[in-house]
Structures are given as C-alpha cells and as structure tokens.
Amino acid sequence: MTIPSLKEPTDNEKRLIPKLREIFLNEANKELELYYSEDIEKVINNDWSVHRFLLSAKGDINDGLNRMINAYKWRKKFGVREIKETDFPQEYYRMLKFGIARDGSQLMIGQSKYHLPLSEWKDNIKKFAIYIIEYLDNKNDGKGVTLVMDASDSGYSNVDLDLAMFLRPIHGKYYPQLINIQLLTEIPWITNKILWIILSLLPEKVRKTIKIVHKEELIEYIAEDQLPDSLGGKDNKLISLLPKDAPSAEEVAQRLGISKKSLNKIILHFESIN
C-alpha cells in the first residue's frame, strides 16, 4: 500500500498518479544506475513523490514525466544523499533558525549579514543550501515552507549572485510544491537595486512567492514565539540545526584545501558580527 499524497489530489489526479508512476518506473528501469535506489523506492511507495511533479506540470503527464526524470537524475548526479551535516562549518548553521509558521508550514529564518560569498567556499555553500532544502523537504507535511530573509545590517558584500543563479531552478525543477512564500524584510536601501536585478532573473512562478514586508508585518505570518527578538519576537521556540560534532571553519578548510587567506576572511567576518 502506498503512502497517500501530502496534498489531497483531485479525482483526475488520483487517476493520473499511478499512471505517471508506472511510466516513470519503466523509463527509470532502463538506466537504474542514474537514480538512487532509495528514490525509486519512494516513488513506488509514496504518492507525493509523484503527485508534486504532476501538480508542477499542471496535469500534463508527459511534462510531469520529464520533470520527474530530470529531478531524480539530478539528485543522484549532485550527490544529495551523500551530503552530511558535518560537511559544513559551525558558522553556516548560525545563519539559520527553524520553526513553524502560523499556517502550519515549516519555517526557516535566515540572516543575510552572515553570508560572505568567497570563491573557494562557493561549492561548499551550495551543498549546504541543498542540505537545508533537503531537510525542509523531508519535514514537509504537505503544508509547504515559509522562508524569511532578514537583510538588516547587510550590504553589497553579502550579495551572492552565483548562489542566487544556482538556486534559481532548484525549487521549481527539483523540489516542486515546496515553497509557499518567501518574506524579505529589513532590506537596506543600498542593496535595493541589486535585489530587483536578482528578482528580474527569477522565473515568474518563483517571483510570485516573494513578498517584501516590514518586520512589523511578519506577525501576520509567524507567531511571536517563532520570531527572533531582532524581528519583534520572543524566539523561544525556534531551533538551530547546529550538530554537536559540527567542525570548525579551520577543519573544513583543511579538508577542502581552502587557502589560509580565504579561511581568515570567513573567521574575521563572523567575529566582526558578534
């Protein structure tokens, strides 16, 4: 017996889900080495792993099939299941906190001032982004995810166009139906222009999930105990994903062959914020 979809399918979708599953499995069996066996099992046993692509394709089964093939192949090629929480320095985890929004969706709150784009760290931060998205996707109970980005005290040095372009197709192509809304708040005027440039490069479907709000408006979406005090909340129910055995930036830099100069930039950046 398969696990029901996280979102109630229509009668037509109920008919199409097993059909799309069957066609996908027939195609995947021709080149199983390009897929994770765990993902194939999930497609077999979990309706949501099929339904989300049907929704993204607006009921077009052929489009849904192509989306499934591309997404599940990408997962294996990127190595999503090989990513570990200890692949990243403690400093990364300080950028993010997690909770539950008013609508019951998973909540992630980030602070852009912590992010410092450096070429030697870019592959590692991209892996971290996928690790976090995978965490949110696995926690998703059908109510989606609410993202909040607090841009207070940030500037041009925190803007990462390379990361933005990397993430551009991720939510829609590889994790469809995951993001409900993205709330941007406390945006400094100095970064307004580049923000609008980034937004203009995003697909329309993604832009529609983005809303720029004053921090006083966040309470409409998120309860006080799920907001940090810097955004007018109490913060007592937010959690961090910082693992007990998270390595230091020095340990990660040594493992990845990152230069001492680039390592010092990261360390000094985080020290300057505290």
N, C-alpha and C positions, 0 to 999 in steps of 0.2 A: 504493500500500500504506500502510495506516495504522500509526502508531506504537503498539505494544502498551500496555495499561494498566499503570500503575505497581504495581498490586496485582493478583495473579492472580485473574481472575473465575471464578466457578462456571460450570458448563455452561449453567445458566439465564441467568446474566448475560451470557454470550457471545452468547446468542440475543437478549437484550433490548437490548444496547448499540447495534447497528446500527439496530434499530427505533426506539429513542429518538432517535438521531441524525437519522434521516430525518424523524421528526415535528417535531423541533425546527427543522431547516433549512427545512421547509415553512412553519412559523409565522414564523421569522425573515425569510424572503424577502418577507413581506407588509409589513414595516416595517424594511428594512435600515438605514435612517438612524439607528435607535436602538441599533445594535450597532457595535462595532469590526470592521472587515473582518479584522483580524488574529485576533480571537477566533473569527470564523466559520471562518477557515482552520484554526484549531487544532481546532475541533470536528470538522471534516471529516477531519483527518489524525491526530488523537491520541485514542486510546480513553479515556485517563484523564480528558480534559475532559468526557466523557460519563459514564463509569463512576462517578466520585466522587459525582455527583448521584443516580445510581441507588442507590448504597450509602446515601446520606443519606436517601433515600425508602424504604429497606428493600424495594427491588424493585418498588415501585408505580410503574409507568411514567407514569401521569398526574401523580402527585405529583412525580416526577422531572422531567417536562417543565415544570411550573410553577416548580420550583426553578431549572432552567436558564434559563428566560426571565427570571425576576426577577434572577438573579445577573448574567447577561451584559448586561442592560439597565442594571443598577446601575453596572457598570464604566464604561460609556460616559457615563452621567449624572454620575458622580463625577469622571470625567476621569482614571482610573487611569493610562492610558498617556501622559498629558501631564505627569505628575509627574517632576521631575528631581532628581538628588542635590544639585544646587546651589540648590534651593529652600529649604534649611534651614541654620541657623547651625551653625558648628562645635560649639557647646556641646551640641546634641542628640546628636551622634554619640558624645560622651563617656559617655553613659548606658549604652551597649550594647557587648557583645562577642559574638563568634560562634565556634563551633567544631563539634565532633561529639560526640554523647553515646555512651555505651557500646553502645547498641542500633543505632548507625549512623545515627540520626536527626540532622537539623540541630539545632544547639544555639544558643540565644540567652540571654545572661545580662544582666539589667538591674539597675540600682541606683536604687531609688525616691527616694533622697535628692536626686538631681539634678533631679527633676521639680518644677517650680513652676507650678501652674495659674494662669494670668492670662487674663482675658477677651480682651484684644487679641491674644493669641498662640494662642487655642484652635483656630482654624481651621487654622493652620499646623501645630500639633502633631498634629491629626487627620490631615492629609495625610501627615505624617511617619510616623505609625503605619501607614497604608496602604502607603506606600513600603516600609517594613520588611517588612510581611506579604507584599507582592508579591515582594520579594527572596527571602524564605524559601520562598514557593510555587514560584518558578521554580527554586530549588535543590533542591526536594523530589524525591527519587528513589523515592518510594513508602514510605519508612520514616517519614515524618512529621516533626514538630518537637517538641523538648523545650524548654520555656521555664522559666527560673529567674528569680525576682524576689528580689533581696537587699534587704530592707527595713531593714537596720541603719542607725541614725542618722537615720531618717526620723520624721516626725510628722504632725500634722494638716495642716500647711501643704503637705505633699506629696500629700495625698489629692485625687484628681480624679474626682468623681462624674460630671461631664459627660463626660469621656473614657471612663469605665467604661461609661456608658449608650450612648455612641456605638459602642463596640467590642462591646457585648452581642450584636448579631445577626451581626457580621461573620464570625466563624469558621464558625459553623454554616450561615448562609444563603449567603454569598458565597464562602467558601473551605472547603467541607466536606471532612472527612477529612484536614485539615492538622495539627491539634494532637493529639499523643499524650498528653502530660502537662504540667501546669503545677506547678512546685515553688515554693512560697512559703517563705522562710526568714528567720530573724532578725527576726521581727515584734515591734516594741516593744509592751509591754502597753497603752500609751496609745492605740494605734490598733486594738486588738483588736475593740472594739465596732463601729466603722465598717466593719472588714473583714467581719464577719459580716453586716452590713446589705447590703453590696455582694454578697456571696455569695448571700444570700437572693433577690436580684433577678435572678440569672443563671438561664438555663434549666437544667433538671436534667442534660441531656446535657453541658453545659459544666462544671457543678459536679463531675461525676464525673471530669473530667480534672484537677481541682485537688487537690493534696496539700500539707499543711503539714508541713514537716520541719525538724529541727535541721540546722545546717550540716554536722555530722559525718556525717549520713546521705547527703549529696549524692554521696559517693564511690561509693555503690551504683549511681548512675545515670550518673556522669560521672568519667572518669579524671582523675588529679591534674594532668596537663599541660593539661587543658581547663578547669581551675578557677582563678579568681584567688586570689592569696595570702590575700586577706581572707576567703575561704571555705575555706581549708585546702589550696589547690592550689599549682601552680607557674606557671600562666599562660603558659607559653612557646609554646603552640600556638594560643592564642586570637587572633583577628584583629579589627581595627576596620574599619568601613566608611567612615571619615573620608576624603573625597576631597581630593586635593591642592589643588583650587581651591574648597574649601568657603568660603562667605562668612562674614564676621563677623556677630555679632548686630546690630551697627550697620548693616551693609549691608542685611540682611534687613528690619530695622525701617524703614529709609528706603524700601525698595521697597514695603512693605506699608502704609505710612502709620501705623505704630505710634508712639505718643507717646513722648517722651523719658522721661517718668516710668516707663512700663512697661518700656522698654528698660533703664533703670538698675536696675530691680528684678531683671531677669534677670542682668545683669552682676554686680551685687553678690552675688546668690545663688550663682553659680558661684565667684566669688572667695572667698566665705566657706567653701566646701567644700575648696578646695585648701589 
